[in-house]
């Protein structure tokens, strides 16, 4: 397996404080109809920090069952506890996931040696292909270039890294250090085109929850080398990407947008709260501008 193309970091719909299974399955069907290459349930956008373990695994199972082999399912099973990450990853493997997203251990701020040993321990306990996830803005630590390179060299099932540090230069550094077999994917919608132009192989997208066909066209254009079209689409959709990330903390705006379009409720688990009423007009104006409302 390779990690290449457009992957949607799925939201987790709720209704009356429970996972809205029907809305979730319909969301996945929209993704598959648009031709996404994969879906990523229960990452940050899927509110993994506030789901119970049972809910977390149920959401992965719903994704696997609904996708039914029509696209890759990369299950978010990372944790700042190595034992918990191993357990969740093994459960996802038993559920039939195609791969696992492993975020850098957060809050406890391990050294790079600790980060290396954390991911190595997970890799040794699963046969699933692993996508590392470096997002220092949320975790407080990054996966250093040298650490990522050592992991890709020493662990055959570590095959990609989702890079959300916001730096094109870091993509260039990773390209120098990683083996050709290890893919880099942008973790930021607005940086997909510049990242791919430097050698990244795809995007893990929030915006594609709402506009999967548009994001698929953008990523495919960039990957095919059609720079002119990719830049046109980047310019066209950048305000949408930016708006969905700037109105509030992710996934608050994307859930509000999906709710405004009648696809789910805007329920979200505390400590996050729904988008403020004062921001709804700006959101609806944005959606109307792009023909989504």
Residue pairs with C-beta under 8 A, 6 or more apart in sequence:
1 72
1 98
1 99
1 129
1 159
2 159
2 160
2 183
2 201
3 38
3 72
3 74
3 99
3 129
3 131
3 159
3 160
3 183
3 185
3 201
3 202
4 37
4 183
4 201
4 202
4 223
5 36
5 37
5 38
5 201
5 202
5 219
5 220
5 223
6 36
6 37
6 38
6 202
6 203
6 205
6 208
6 212
6 215
6 216
6 219
6 220
7 36
7 37
7 38
7 39
7 40
7 72
7 74
7 185
7 202
7 203
7 204
7 205
8 31
8 36
8 38
8 39
8 40
8 204
8 205
8 208
8 209
8 212
8 215
9 40
9 43
9 44
9 45
9 46
9 204
9 205
9 206
9 209
10 24
10 27
10 28
10 31
10 39
10 40
10 41
10 42
10 43
10 45
10 46
10 63
10 209
11 27
11 45
11 46
11 47
11 209
11 251
11 254
11 255
11 258
11 264
12 19
12 24
12 41
12 42
12 46
12 47
12 51
12 59
13 19
13 20
13 23
13 24
13 27
13 255
13 258
13 264
13 265
13 267
14 20
14 265
14 267
14 268
14 269
15 23
15 264
15 265
15 267
16 267
17 267
19 55
19 58
19 59
19 62
20 264
20 265
21 62
23 263
23 264
23 265
24 59
24 62
24 63
24 66
25 62
25 66
26 263
27 209
27 258
27 263
27 264
28 39
28 63
28 66
28 67
29 66
30 212
30 263
31 39
31 71
31 208
31 212
32 67
32 70
32 71
33 212
34 208
34 212
34 213
34 216
35 212
35 213
35 216
36 71
36 208
36 212
36 216
37 71
37 72
37 202
38 71
38 72
38 73
38 74
38 98
38 99
39 63
39 67
39 71
39 72
39 73
39 74
40 46
40 74
40 75
40 76
40 101
40 204
41 59
41 60
41 62
41 63
41 73
41 75
41 76
42 48
42 51
42 56
42 59
42 60
42 75
42 76
42 77
43 76
43 101
43 103
43 133
43 204
44 76
44 103
44 135
44 138
44 250
44 251
45 206
45 209
45 250
45 251
45 254
46 59
46 76
46 251
47 251
47 268
47 269
47 272
48 56
48 76
48 78
50 269
50 270
50 271
50 272
51 59
51 269
53 88
56 88
57 88
57 91
57 92
57 95
60 73
60 75
60 77
60 91
60 92
60 95
60 97
61 95
63 73
63 75
63 97
64 73
64 95
64 96
64 97
67 73
72 98
72 99
73 96
73 97
73 98
73 99
74 97
74 98
74 99
74 100
74 101
74 131
75 89
75 92
75 95
75 97
75 99
75 100
75 101
76 100
76 101
76 103
77 85
77 88
77 89
77 91
77 92
77 100
77 101
77 102
78 85
78 100
78 101
78 102
78 103
78 104
78 105
78 133
79 85
79 88
79 105
80 105
80 106
80 107
80 108
81 105
82 105
82 117
82 118
82 121
82 122
85 102
85 118
85 122
86 121
86 122
86 125
86 126
89 100
89 102
89 122
89 125
89 126
89 128
90 125
90 126
92 100
92 128
93 100
93 126
93 127
93 128
97 128
98 128
98 129
99 128
99 129
99 130
99 131
100 122
100 126
100 128
100 129
100 130
100 131
101 131
101 133
101 162
101 204
102 119
102 122
102 130
102 131
102 132
102 133
103 133
103 135
103 139
104 115
104 132
104 133
104 134
104 135
104 136
104 139
104 141
104 142
104 143
105 114
105 115
105 118
105 139
105 141
106 138
106 139
106 140
106 141
107 139
107 140
109 140
109 141
110 118
110 141
112 144
112 146
112 147
115 141
115 143
115 144
115 147
116 147
116 150
116 151
119 130
119 132
119 143
119 151
119 155
119 158
120 151
120 154
120 155
122 130
123 130
123 151
123 155
123 157
123 158
124 155
126 157
127 157
128 157
129 157
129 158
129 159
129 160
130 155
130 157
130 158
130 159
130 160
131 159
131 160
131 161
131 162
131 185
132 143
132 148
132 151
132 158
132 160
132 161
132 162
133 161
133 162
133 164
133 187
134 142
134 143
134 148
134 161
134 162
134 163
134 164
134 165
134 187
135 162
135 164
135 165
135 187
136 142
136 165
137 164
137 165
137 166
142 165
143 161
145 170
145 173
145 174
145 177
146 177
148 161
148 174
148 177
148 178
148 182
149 174
149 177
149 178
151 158
152 158
152 159
152 178
152 179
152 181
152 182
153 179
158 182
159 181
159 182
159 183
160 182
160 183
160 184
160 185
160 201
161 174
161 178
161 182
161 183
161 184
161 185
162 185
162 186
162 187
162 204
163 170
163 171
163 174
163 184
163 185
163 186
163 187
163 195
163 200
164 186
164 187
164 188
166 188
166 191
168 191
168 194
168 195
168 198
171 184
171 195
171 198
171 199
171 200
172 198
172 199
174 184
175 184
175 198
175 199
178 184
183 200
183 201
183 202
184 195
184 199
184 200
184 201
185 200
185 201
185 202
185 203
185 204
186 192
186 195
186 196
186 200
186 202
186 203
186 204
187 204
189 203
189 205
189 206
189 207
189 215
189 241
189 244
189 245
190 234
190 238
190 241
190 242
190 245
192 200
192 202
192 203
192 205
192 218
192 219
192 222
192 234
193 218
193 222
193 230
193 231
193 233
193 234
195 203
196 202
196 203
196 219
196 222
196 223
196 230
197 222
197 227
197 230
201 223
202 219
202 223
203 215
203 219
205 215
205 219
206 244
206 245
206 250
206 251
206 254
207 214
207 215
207 237
207 240
207 241
207 244
207 254
208 214
208 215
208 216
209 254
209 258
210 244
210 254
210 257
210 258
210 261
210 292
211 237
211 240
211 290
211 292
214 233
214 237
215 237
217 233
218 230
218 233
218 234
218 237
221 229
221 230
221 233
222 230
237 290
239 286
239 289
240 286
240 289
240 290
243 253
243 282
243 283
243 286
244 250
244 253
244 254
244 257
244 286
245 253
246 253
247 253
247 256
247 275
247 279
247 282
247 283
248 275
248 276
248 279
249 272
251 268
251 272
252 268
252 272
252 273
252 274
252 275
253 275
253 283
255 264
255 266
255 267
255 268
255 274
255 275
256 266
256 274
256 275
256 280
256 283
257 283
257 286
257 287
257 292
258 264
258 266
259 265
259 266
260 280
260 283
260 284
260 287
260 293
261 287
261 292
261 293
266 274
266 275
267 274
268 274
275 283
284 293
287 293
